[in-house]
């Protein structure tokens, strides 16, 4: 049976895989098998680690059912037309014993008596809505989840799961990581025979989260978002990723802040925008210059790299994969490969963090 996204236009991959024994070993130890895409991101170590660390199934969820999280990832990936993530999630569900027919029926019947149940359906409806509308519908989405019986801690985990799906979708869509092998793999006889073994490995590695001790107060933008998850294993994991982002020298701190600011403005998240604006002011950028950048995606004060990336970042908020992939390919002629990979990572993570912040911070 063909994947629902197999006919989505998808360019050839614009970055080459770079083997890195240390990072590939790190991923293998955590997930129990080779990671299918980590080699494409090893030029930026913090991003390669985030690809593994921010997976909800590896000890980050204490309240949200992992089975619901899996379906949520499938639905968000379909909404974002990410062929790679959608195919990877379907392959995982197949390995768990779910048939193609059941997967198709599940996607068609969400929210109906044949679907996953009213509570899970409300969670999945939220994931679909957030991918379509973003923070504009955050308040209404929170109320719908509360009405369905979700407590505050579960609500935060739902927001995290959706945000990380949005992050991973862009991270694989923008550079056009090939999905063809993943799409075909469930139909290969060896895969059908090895499915139970694969599922056994995944089940062994998956674990529920445990309460985490409070971390030191972070000093970087999105510190309030990390603090909102205090006591959850999400907090230190998210903090480590964001610290890695700021410590990386490939793109300047100001350039990264501008990319985050563009996403916050484009999605209309005031809670995120204020924190980022304050950080840019500490970097020496006046509110007037920032306003010009956000309005016109340009200002005389920007350097060449910043000018390229604020425009590119704006296109990552709502996109068609092939169009955005061609836009990213044009950047390859003007940036070093590690800079390009980090730019993809920063823009992708900014989209996830902003969507999560709108759900968690505006209480």
Phi, psi and omega in degrees: 000133184286146174292148180296341184250005185299336181263005175291129181301135187212121182286173172287152185298136185259000174231148181266145177292143179235105180301140176213106188300321183293312182289323178293323176294322177301314180295318183295321179295326183279320185255352174085005180200166178300141177277133188288343185226001188297331182298338180283346187239009184291344176295343180232091189305320181297326181287319177299319178292322179298328180301332180260313189295327186270011174285122188299330187287348182260062171084023182252346183255128177248342187234319181285131178296132184294327177297321176293320178299322179297314180294322177301317179296321178298315184291316180296319179297323177291318179300322181274000181056036176272100183299322183294306184293323178296314180294320180296319180291319178297320178297319179296318179295323176296319179296332178282357177103005180276129182283162176301319181297318181292321178299314180297319180294321179299315180295326183281332190251017179302132178085001178252171179302337179272357183278199188276009181104154188298321181293309179296323179297323178294321178296315182291323176299323176297314180301317179295317182294319181295324178291331181274322188243339180071204187300342181304329181255018187297314183297315178296322180294319178300315181296321179296320179292319177297319179298328179282356177104010180277129174281175184297319182293320177293321179301317179296322179291324175298315178300320178295313182299317179293316181298320180288329173297316177298320178298307183294323179301311180292322182299327179265330181286316187300312178275003178061050175299128188298132180254354190301313181297320180294323180293325184271340189301318182300337182270352178286138180303313179303324180292320179295324179286325183270357182307311180299323178293318178299316179297322179299317179295316181295318181296320180297323183279332180291143179206154175282152180283159176236151182305138182250145177292149179302135178271167177298148181300123180287156184248359187262164173304148188075017173299320180297327179293316177299315182295331179296338179260019181306134182093343178264149175295346176297323187300304181293329179292314178295320179299318180296320178296314183292323176298319178297321178301313183287333181282339183291134182268004188293319173240149182291157177301317181296320178299316180296318178298319178297321177297316177296321181296321179298318180292316180300319178293315182296328179267353177070037180259100183294323182299319179286318185299320182296317181294319180290320178299320178296321178293320178294325177296322176294334177278359176099007180265123181288160178297327180294316179294317179299318179299321179294318179300314184289333179277318188246357184056036180190157172191152182299333184283350182282145172273177187298319181292317178299318181298318178297315192276334175291324178291317179297316183300321180302328182282348181274352185287309174231129190204159163258131188309307186297322179296315180291325178297320177293324177295319179293324179298324178296329178292334184298335179281347187240353179232150170294153184304313179300324177295318179298315180297318179294321178300318177298317180294316181295314179298320180293313181294322179302318179297319178292313183298319182294317178296321178291318181299320180297326179282325191262326189270332186268057177272000000 
